[in-house]
Amino acid sequence: MLGTNVETPPVNLFDFEKIAAQRIHKLAFDYFASGANDEITLRENRQAYERLRLYPRMLRDVDNRTMEVSLLTGQKISMPVIIAPMAFQRMAHPDGELATISAATNAGTIMCLSTLSTCSIEEVASRSSGNLWFQLYVYRDRGITRSLVERAEAAGCKALVLTVDSPMLGRREPDVRNAFSLPEGITASNLLGANLHALPKMSDDSGLAAYIHTLYDQSLTWKDVEWLRSITNMPILVKGVLRPDDAELAVIHGAAGVVVSNHGGRQLDTVPATISVLEKIANQIHGKAELYVDGGVRRGTDILKALALGAKAVLLGRPILWGLGHSGQAGVELVLSLLRQELDLAMVLSGCASPREVTRDLVD
Ligand SMILES: Cc1cc2nc3c(=O)[nH]c(=O)nc-3n(C[C@H](O)[C@H](O)[C@H](O)COP(=O)(O)O)c2cc1C
């Protein structure tokens, strides 16, 4: 019979999700997979890629190819795919973030570590080869925030990714129904010293929502980007921008990069798909900051489209968790290798020998 089951090796990233759904505990799977409210943005992130058509060029000598790109951080990655920051990875596999960083290293790319990781910054950095970025959530207690930034810099992280779309947690209804909290033995390891490593157990709400509502700084403004610049030498990327004027503000306040993101459809529902706003933002920024995009990237052709519309690279979210759930480090490596093959094929078939040859006119 045709179709996927646990015995069939996955041939694309969607197969990984089906297998992970059978291997990961329901509480965790729901937390990973869900979007906010009606999940309109979650679906739209995919549908917007599916609607775009490619216009390939022929007879362009694509015999010698590279997918390598150089980033503002001075880092080179083997393909324009970076691992997005995602919390609580030990819920997908006991090795958690340690498996992810090892897979990123073997694939020649960067992992962005979440503030809410289940292995500490120092543990993950000890497995990295300088290919680590740190994602920051700003706590009301600026002493805690400053200490996270200092630890990331001391551990050798090459960029600070400030997430700006989450002053509160989007309402993910499966988490509310499941009264989501962390399973026994899994904690937000970076916050151990501050005694903020555990989520409260709520009877009628997500424990993560309660944690964030109490502890994150809802008074954050663009001025705080300057404060962060004053306490670190790491370049700052602002993640969660959906408007050209906000991207411009990020640049004005000293951001070196902008990640066009709607948090994988998990924050404000009914915001547009990221790929549909990318080009306007690219036109506004006009090379003044490096541009990245995430949300719904599942195919090599999606990456090609994102590059054509102005992104330097994409960030890959949930499929990494599906790879972890499938088989830990090996699963993440498989996910990255499938995507690499798909991007290579998409580039060959559209007449591009390198990311530099991916031009605007490839996409309708
Ligand atoms: C389970 C999960 C946890 C996440 N945790 C964080 C986080 O801690 N910090 C953050 O900035 N973004 C977080 N994100 C958002 C991702 O960084 C990224 O923007 C999004 O997943 C990209 O969409 P995709 O999953 O469709 O690829 C999380 C996403 C998921 C699915």
The ligand as an SDF file (V2000), in Angstrom:
LIG
                    3D

 31 33  0  0  0  0  0  0  0  0999 V2000
    7.6170   24.5000   19.6540 C   0  0  0  0  0  0  0  0  0  0  0  0
    8.1070   25.8500   19.2770 C   0  0  0  0  0  0  0  0  0  0  0  0
    8.8120   26.6060   20.1960 C   0  0  0  0  0  0  0  0  0  0  0  0
    9.2770   27.8710   19.8560 C   0  0  0  0  0  0  0  0  0  0  0  0
   10.0260   28.5680   20.7590 N   0  0  0  0  0  0  0  0  0  0  0  0
   10.5220   29.7790   20.4070 C   0  0  0  0  0  0  0  0  0  0  0  0
   11.3620   30.4780   21.3030 C   0  0  0  0  0  0  0  0  0  0  0  0
   11.6610   30.0210   22.3950 O   0  0  0  0  0  0  0  0  0  0  0  0
   11.8310   31.6920   20.9140 N   0  0  0  0  0  0  0  0  0  0  0  0
   11.5170   32.2320   19.6760 C   0  0  0  0  0  0  0  0  0  0  0  0
   11.9610   33.3260   19.3610 O   0  0  0  0  0  0  0  0  0  0  0  0
   10.7520   31.5570   18.8070 N   0  0  0  0  0  0  0  0  0  0  0  0
   10.2510   30.3480   19.1350 C   0  0  0  0  0  0  0  0  0  0  0  0
    9.4950   29.6610   18.2330 N   0  0  0  0  0  0  0  0  0  0  0  0
    9.2760   30.2150   16.8840 C   0  0  0  0  0  0  0  0  0  0  0  0
   10.3670   29.7460   15.9180 C   0  0  0  0  0  0  0  0  0  0  0  0
   11.6000   30.3270   16.2280 O   0  0  0  0  0  0  0  0  0  0  0  0
   10.0510   30.0850   14.4620 C   0  0  0  0  0  0  0  0  0  0  0  0
    9.7570   31.4590   14.3660 O   0  0  0  0  0  0  0  0  0  0  0  0
    8.8810   29.2820   13.8640 C   0  0  0  0  0  0  0  0  0  0  0  0
    8.8020   27.9960   14.4300 O   0  0  0  0  0  0  0  0  0  0  0  0
    9.0480   29.1520   12.3540 C   0  0  0  0  0  0  0  0  0  0  0  0
    7.9670   28.5220   11.7820 O   0  0  0  0  0  0  0  0  0  0  0  0
    7.9300   26.9640   11.3580 P   0  0  0  0  0  0  0  0  0  0  0  0
    7.8120   26.1800   12.6190 O   0  0  0  0  0  0  0  0  0  0  0  0
    6.6920   26.8950   10.5180 O   0  0  0  0  0  0  0  0  0  0  0  0
    9.1850   26.6420   10.5640 O   0  0  0  0  0  0  0  0  0  0  0  0
    9.0070   28.3930   18.5680 C   0  0  0  0  0  0  0  0  0  0  0  0
    8.3080   27.6240   17.6420 C   0  0  0  0  0  0  0  0  0  0  0  0
    7.8620   26.3680   17.9770 C   0  0  0  0  0  0  0  0  0  0  0  0
    7.1140   25.5590   16.9440 C   0  0  0  0  0  0  0  0  0  0  0  0
  1  2  1  0
  2  3  1  0
  2 30  2  0
  3  4  2  0
  4  5  1  0
  4 28  1  0
  5  6  2  0
  6  7  1  0
  6 13  1  0
  7  8  2  0
  7  9  1  0
  9 10  1  0
 10 11  2  0
 10 12  1  0
 12 13  2  0
 13 14  1  0
 14 15  1  0
 14 28  1  0
 15 16  1  0
 16 17  1  0
 16 18  1  0
 18 19  1  0
 18 20  1  0
 20 21  1  0
 20 22  1  0
 22 23  1  0
 23 24  1  0
 24 25  2  0
 24 26  1  0
 24 27  1  0
 28 29  2  0
 29 30  1  0
 30 31  1  0
M  END
$$$$
